[in-house]
Amino acid sequence: MDKKKFEAILPLKVQSVVKLMIERKGFSFRESLRYLYTSKLYHMLEREETKVWHYSPMLLLELVEKEKDQGIFELPDYV
């Protein structure tokens, strides 16, 4: 995917994950952004070549929760 398309998709993915985080965890918008941006998952998500952006917002939320709450960072073998 070219860089411009990826740069258009990434904010939409982040917005979807943050919205779910606000609903599910009761975080504020700022807390949600901080929670996501300080994760290993986000560092993978912001790199197009990892293809993590293909994951659904719900799966991304579950992965970041597992990383933050359990200290386990792993990507699924399937998608």
ZIVEN-V227857 format. One record per pair of residues at least 4 apart in sequence whose ideal C-beta (glycine too) atoms are under 6 Angstrom apart, sorted by the first residue. I is the first residue (numbers start at 1). J is the second residue. Records with the same first field share a line. If there is no record, write none. Layout:
I=J + J
This chain:
1=5 + 6 + 48
6=48
9=53
13=53
16=57
17=57 + 60 + 61
18=32
20=24 + 57 + 61
21=25 + 27 + 32
22=27 + 32
27=31 + 32
33=37
36=42
37=42
39=64 + 67
40=73
41=63 + 64 + 67
44=50 + 52
45=52 + 53
54=79
55=59 + 60
65=69
66=70 + 72
67=73
